[in-house]
Amino acid sequence: MSAVNRVYAGRMVGLQVRDPELDPIGRVRDVVVNIRPYPQQSRALGVVVELVNNRRIFVPMLRIAAIEPGDITLATGSVSMRAFQVRSGELTVMGDLVGSRVHTDDPELQELHGRAIEIADIELERTRTRDWVITRVAAFGPRPKFGRSRRLYTIPWSLVHGVSAAGVGQSDSIAEMISAFDRMRPADVANYLHELPSSQRHQLASELNDERLADILQELPEDHQAELLETLDIERAADVLEEMDPDDAADILQELPDNKAEVLLELMDPEESGPVRRLMSFSPDTVGALMTPEPLVLTPQTTVAEALALARDPDLPTSLASLIFIVRPPTATPTGKYLGCVHLQKLLREPPSTLVGGILDPDLPPLYADDDQETAARYFATYNLVCGPVLDENHHLLGAVAVDDLLDHLLPEDWRLDGVRPTQRHGVDKQVNRG
């Protein structure tokens, strides 16, 4: 069966959820959405899955590889087993939206203007960035006389009114603030949180979903990172660390007491904690501590077309997408022998069928894990790069260091408190207030 890119949320309820090996793990019971004011797109955050033991967990939409008519397949077998709990700014389709009364000003449905209609279902469509956004609403019209069946209408989401981040006909300051955060860059949200009293900062952190909180934590000063992580229960703290880039997770864990850090590492999925442990083994002032163990790594037999497709991954930071590293198998770090790299610009100039092994640059010197930060800065200045390979003494690729991570460590420790322009530090307040 072919995967679908458009589906009604109600049709997903009851579908079997399978891991990448196609083994069943549970069934969908609801879909969690984030409602944003028009013209921002409202989107599905994930699904509520009921396991065989009746425990309900949350699975983000980005963890879903395919939605098919008969079942849903996950892209990874690693999911949080923490019991599902709705947070501020989140609504469930079946629990909160279906059956709720709203209104519409659809010019093609003049007969419904000024009348209450009832949500029957929500249509979701997958975008090019892999987000699932709300596009249309199936709604029942007013009840007719003489016991006739109500007519079912399909209405564009942008023309349905009466739903906010807090629910149908409701208003909630925390929910609206979190909805406003969704339109802001993580660094701007981090600056805003820094200005708040610690009690409000903790409350907002408790209501943000794991993925969003992870993105924001990575932009906070180190003392606030540790502070917020300490306010979370230990199981959720481990889940948030799993969503972070390994180098950022390692930085936070090194700010915590050794016993607490070890407990969190034990609670994390081994596939996520392994790279973090390796990064924590390097001295903090070396390239090894700055690198990410998850760059774009390919074998020489990969075609240019395949490499470009992987470089287009929206989850891959721009700096890491600029350079593709070619190695002998295995491609997971630490890899087989490092052969060289190919710049994104080079890929764009070659025929799609060309093998990357034939166009790599074998002469670009690498960085080594024990190089210091000044060496890395000189490296980027010399070769005009924003990303560079990091090798061990046996010429295995350990990861890549990006210039943004290097700058983060070279700038004064409290640089995030002042933002890009210290005199405009409060500009983020305007964004939240406009939301």
N, C-alpha and C positions, 0 to 999 in steps of 0.2 A: 504494500500500500504506500501511496505517496503522502508525504507530510503536508499539512495544511498551513496556510499563512493568514487565514481569517476564520474565526470561530466564535460562536455564541458561548458565553461563560456557562450558561445552563447546560449546554451539550457536553461540557468538560466534566461536570459533576457525575461521579460514578465510574469514570474511566479508570482502568487499571494503570498504575504507575510502575514502570520497570526500570531497573538499573542498566548500566551499559552492557551487561552480560545478558540482558532481557529476562532476568529473574524478577518476579513480581515482589514489590515491597509494600503496596497498599493501594488505596483508591482515593481519588480527588473528592473532597467534600465541599469545597468552596474556593473562590478566587478572591484574592486581596488586591484592592485597587487604591490608587492615590488620586484624589480629585483636585484638579487645579483650575483656576478661573480662566475662561477664554481670553486671549487666543492660545494660552499655554495648553499643551496636550496632557490630558489625563491618561494614566497608564496603569496596566496591571503590574503589581509588584511580585506576585508569586501565587502559588496554590497551597491550600490546606490539604494535607494528605493524612488520611487515617490509616495507621499501620495495622498489621494483623492482631496486635495486642490492644487495639482500640485507642492507642495513644495518637494524638493529632499533632503533627509537626508542620513547619513552614518550609516550603521549597521555593527559592527565588526563580523567577522566569528565566534568568540567564543560565540556570543550571539545567534547563530543559533543552534537549537536543532536537526533539521532534514531537509534534502533536499529530496523531493519526486518528482516523475514525474509530479505531477500536481501543487504543491505549496511548499512553504518553511515555516516551523514553527519555531518561536523564542523560546528561552529558558526562556526569561523574557519579561515582558511587559514594562520594563524600558529602553527606548532608548533615545538618545539625539535628540532633535527636531531642533538643530541648522542646518542651511542650509549647504549642502555639499559643500566642497571646496577642490580641489586637492592640496596637499602639495608637497614640494620637496621630491624626493625619491619615490613618488607614481605615478603610471600610471594606466589608465583605459583600460580595455581590448578592449571594443568596440570603445572608443574614440581615444586611442593612438596606440594600437597594431594591431588590425584587419585592413588589407589593407596596412600595412607597409611592406617594402621590406627588406629582410634579406638574409643570405646565410648559407649553411650547408656544413659540411665535413663528413656527414654520409657515412661510407665505403660501405654500402649496396645501396647507391644511387649515384653511380659514375657519372651518367648522369647530376646530378645537381651541381657538383663541378664547381666553377667559374661562376655560373649562379645566377641571382637574383630570389628569390622566394617570394611569397606574403602570409603573415599570414592570414589564414581564421578563425582560432579559437584556443583557448588554453584549454588544458585538465588539470583539477584539480583533485587531489587525496587526500583523508583525511588520515593522519598518525595516529599512535597510541597516539601521544601527542595532537591530535585534531586539529593540523594545517592542512590547505589545501595548498598543494604545487603544483607547476607547473611540470608536468611530460612529456607531449608531446605537439607538435604543429601540427595542421592541416594546411597545406600550399599548395597553388596553384603553380604549376611549371610554367616555361616560356610559353608564348603564342605560340601555334603551328601555322603553316601556314594554309592557306585555311579555316580559320574560325572555326576550330574544337574547341570543348570544352577543356578547360585546365584540366589537370590531377590533382587530389587532392592527396597529399602525407601526411603520418603520420610520424613525425620525433621526436626522443627523444629530449627533451628540451636541454640537455647537448650538443647536436650536432648542435644547432642553434646559429648563431653568428650575431652580429650587433645590439644587444639590450643592453642598459646600464640602470642604475638607472635613468638617465635623459631622456630616451626615445630611439627611433631607430636612430642610427647614431649620437647621440648627446653626449656631455660631460658637466657636470655641477658640480662645486666643492662642493656646498652645498648638492646636491643630492648624490654625491659619498660619502661624509662624513657621511651623515645619513645612507647610505647603510652600511658603515663600522661599525657604531654604532650597527647595528643589529647583528653583530657577537661578540659583547662585552657584558660583564656583566654590569648591570646598575651602579654598584659602580665605575667601571673603566671609564664609560662614564661621570659620575658625576665629577670624579677627572679631567678629560680632560676639561670639561666645566668650571671648576673653574679656570683653567689657562688662559682662553680666556678673551679678553676685554669684558666688559659688553654688548657692541653693538652686537658683534658676538654671545655671549651667548643668548641674547634675540632673535636674528634672527633664531638661530637653534631651540630654544624652540618653536617659532611660526610655524616652519615647521614640527616638530615631531608630530606624531599622539597622541591622548589623552592617550591611554593606555601606550605607551612607555614613554611619558613625565612624567606620574604619577610614573612609576617605577624609573625613574632617579631622580625625585624630592625627593623621599623618601631617597635617598642616599646623598643628598647635605646638607651642613651646614644650620642651621635654617635661618640665615640671607639671604642666597642665595635662599632658598625656597620661602620666603616671597617676595623677590625682583622679582623673575621670575613670580610668581603668579600675582604680581601687574602689570606686562607688558601685561598680557593677557586681552582680553575683558571679562567683568564680566560673560557673559554666558558661554564662554569656560572655564574660571577658575572654575566655578561650575562643569562642566562636568569632568574636570581633577580631581577634588577632589573626585567625585563619583568613579573614577577608582582606587583611593588610598585605602590602608588599613585604616580602621576607626581610629586606634590609630595614624597613621602618619598624616591623615587629621586633626585630633584634634590638634596635635602639631603645624601644620602650622597655623591653624585658631587662635590659641592663641597668635601667633606672630603678628597678624594683629590688627588694630584698631577695637574696639567692633562693631561699626556700619557696617564696611566693612564685618566683619566675619558674622554678622547676615544676611546681604543681601545675601551672598554666601550660607548660610544654607537654606535660604528661596527658593533660586533657585534650590537647589539640590532636587533630588527625595526624598520624605519623608522616604522611606525604607532605603535610604543611609544616610540621615541626622540624623535620629533618634538615631542610635548607636553612631554617632559622638557627638551629644549633650550630651548623657549620659556620655561619656568619659570626656568631657570638664567640667562636674560637679564635678569631683574628683580633689583633690589637686595634683599639678604636681609631687610632690615627693612621691606619693603613688603607690601601685601596681595597683589600679583601673585606674590610668592614663596611665599605661604601657600596660595594657592587650588588647587583641583583643576580640571583642564580637562574633567572628565567628570561634570558634574551631570546632572540629569534635564531634558532640553531637548526641547520639543515645538512643533508648529505650531498656529496657532489653530483648525485644522479637526479636531483630535484631540478625541474624546469623553471625557467624565468616566470612563466605564467603561474605556476604553483607558488613560487616565492612571493610574487606580488599579491596573490590572493591572501596569503598569510600575513603580509605586511599591512593589509587593509583592515585587519582585526581592530575594531573600535576600542577594545579593551587594552590594546598594546600602546604604551606611552609613545608620543611622537619621537622622542629621542631614541628609544630602543628600536623603533621601526626604521630608523635611518641607516642601520648597518645590519647585514645578515651574515652570520658566522657559519663557516663551512667546516665540518669535522668528519672524521671517520666514526662509524657507530661505536658506542651508543651516543644518541644526541642529547640525552638527559645529562645535566651537569652533576659531577665532573664527567666530561665527555671522553670519547676516543681522541686520537691525535688531532690537534688543531691544524687545519690546512691553510686557512686564510679567510678573507672576508670579501663581501660585495656591497658597495654602497647602493642605496636605493636609486640614486640618479643613474647609475650604471645599468641597473635592471630596466629602467624606463627606456633605455636606448637600444636594447637588444631584442631580437625576435622572440616571441613567446615560447617557442619550442627549444630554444638554446638551453643547454645544461649549465647550471651555475658553476659546476666544477671547472668549466672551460673559460670562465671570465673572472675568476676570483683574483684578488690582489694578495699575492703571497708575501709581498715585501713590506707591508705596513707593520712596523714593530708593535709588539703587544705590551701591555702593562702586566706586572706581576703582583700577586696577592700581597707581598710584603713591601711593595713600593709605598712611599709616603705620599701625603696629599699634595705637597709641592711638586713632586714628580708628575703626578696626574695633571695638575694645572699646566705645567710646562708642556706636557704631552698634547693636551687639547689645543693650546695656543700654537704649537709647532705644526700640527697636522690639520688644523681647521676642522675638527670633528666635534660632535656633541655626544658621542658614545664610543667606547673603546673596549677591546677584548681584554679579559684578565685571565692569565694562565698560571699554572703551577710549574714547578721546576722540571716536570716530566712532559711539558708541552701539552697538557690537557686543558681544555677550556673550563674554567670554574664559573664564569659568569661575565657580566659586562658592567662597566661603571658609566653612568650618565653624568653629563656636566651639571645638570640641575642638582643631583645628589651631592656632587663635589662642592658646589657653591653653598649649599645648605650648611655644610660643615666649615667652610672657610669664612663665612660671614660671622659677625658677632653672635654670641649665643642667644641674645634676646632680640634678634633682628625681626622676627615675626611679629613682635609686639607693635612695631612701628609701621609695618606694611611696606609697600613699595615707595610711597611718598609720606613720610611721617606727618607732614602738615595736613594731609587729607585722610587721616586715620579714621575719622568718623563717617566717611562716605558710605560705608556699608549700612549704616542706620537708615539712609535714604532708601536703599533697595528694599529693606524689610518693611519700612513704612509704606512704600508704594505698593508692596504685595498685598 
